[in-house]
Amino acid sequence: MDQTERFEAERPRLVALASRVLGDHAEAEDVVQQAWLRLHRTDRGGTEIESLPAWLTTVTTRLCLDRLRARTPVPVEEVEDVDGEHSVPDPADDVVLADTVGVALQVVLDRLSPRERVAFVLHDSFGFEFPTIAAVLDTTPVAARKLASRARAKVAQPRSDDRLADWEVVDAFMAAARKGDLDRLLQLLAPDAVVTADDAAVLLGTPASIEGREEVATFFDGSARAALPVLVGGRPAAAWFHLGAAKVVFDFTVADGQVRAITFRAAPDVLADVVRRDGGQARG
């Protein structure tokens, strides 16, 4: 297997790692491509790499750290090294892939310092040992442990304004529905969540009623691929469009960061009030 084939075999793992650290899949793919370019230059320079997975893990994580630092407008307090020696184990040995970070957690991660964020994600999400994290961050295992511990405390006690906005809950729910992410749907639904519909929507084929978190999640799992984000009556919602016109509105009731109810609406007066949006804002 040549160098390119070996890199491509590692690419999915590296993208998953970078996506978790950065919270942005497109940016993660860009970082991994940068890692490939560095590998290509290293290969041309004749430098021998003892462990390609370890080398790629370290380079990708440090590129992510650079991106995080570029986002930070002011210097942040870091943990000082208290140990004079650095341990350098193989970073690839401890990788354990996990599911994508939830939107709510991402809000908190964005408020961590770059080094806190890297230490927390590598240890708590991917199972890296602290000597490994220390090697990536060019610090000591004790300092790496302190970074992760401080980050964990911030994640465990988020600020009051860390709760998702209603439109973020709606969009996260619809994204999970399209991707068939049943676990995420269950997380976003209240235990007593219900689905109802007006008469016009029922005539178009929507269910008249669904009750319970599991039942609602199962119905939406892998569905609503053609729905787009909208506002209806000023509320964040989604709508199924056909030939450029809204045909059915998914009207959400959100409370405490969870979906309490979804009402399918197709009455003409409701459809006339639909406005396309980008995120929480109406489109101009």
Secondary structure, 3 states (H helix, E strand, C coil): CCHHHHHHHHHHHHHHHHHHHHCCHHHHHHHHHHHHHHHHHHHHCCCCCCCHHHHHHHHHHHHHHHHHHHHCCCCCCCCCCCCCCCCCCCHHHHCCCCCCCCHHHHHHHCCCCHHHHHHHHHHHHCCCCHHHHHHHHCCCHHHHHHHHHHHHHHHHCCCHHHCCCHHHHHHHHHHHHHHCCHHHHHHHEEEEEEEEECHHHHHCCCCCEEECHHHHHHHHCCCCCCEEEEEECCEEEEEEEECCEEEEEEEEEEECCEEEEEEEECCHHHHCCEEEEECCEECC
